[in-house]
Amino acid sequence: MSVNDVPAAPRPTAGLDWASTDHAVAIVGPDGAELDRFGVLHSRSGL
């Protein structure tokens, strides 16, 4: 068994609001700053 003592680099995180007709997506960087925010429709092509 090997052990990796090097911590993984922080990565961006995404969140999705599952509303009923449209959805908000937010991408946040490792420092907590918002990198992008956009909406998608509640449809096959939107999701």
C-alpha positions as CSV (number, residue, x, y, z in Angstrom):
1,M,0.0,0.0,0.0
2,S,1.3,3.5,-0.8
3,V,0.4,6.7,1.0
4,N,0.3,10.0,-0.8
5,D,1.2,12.8,1.7
6,V,0.8,15.5,-0.9
7,P,-2.6,17.2,-0.6
8,A,-4.7,17.5,-3.8
9,A,-4.8,21.0,-5.3
10,P,-8.0,22.9,-4.6
11,R,-10.4,22.7,-7.6
12,P,-13.5,24.7,-8.6
13,T,-16.9,23.6,-7.4
14,A,-20.2,23.8,-9.1
15,G,-23.7,24.1,-7.7
16,L,-27.1,23.6,-9.3
17,D,-30.4,24.9,-8.2
18,W,-33.1,22.3,-9.1
19,A,-36.1,24.7,-9.5
20,S,-39.1,23.5,-11.4
21,T,-38.9,25.4,-14.7
22,D,-35.3,26.7,-15.0
23,H,-32.1,26.0,-13.1
24,A,-29.3,28.3,-11.8
25,V,-25.7,27.0,-12.1
26,A,-22.9,28.6,-10.2
27,I,-19.2,27.8,-10.4
28,V,-17.0,28.8,-7.5
29,G,-13.2,28.8,-7.4
30,P,-11.1,27.3,-4.6
31,D,-10.9,30.8,-3.0
32,G,-14.7,31.1,-2.8
33,A,-14.9,33.7,-5.6
34,E,-17.7,33.1,-8.1
35,L,-16.2,32.3,-11.5
36,D,-19.4,31.9,-13.5
37,R,-23.2,31.9,-13.1
38,F,-25.8,31.0,-15.7
39,G,-29.2,29.5,-16.1
40,V,-30.4,26.4,-18.0
41,L,-33.9,25.4,-19.0
42,H,-35.7,22.4,-17.5
43,S,-35.6,20.5,-20.8
44,R,-33.7,17.7,-22.4
45,S,-31.4,20.1,-24.3
46,G,-31.0,22.4,-21.3
47,L,-29.9,19.7,-18.9
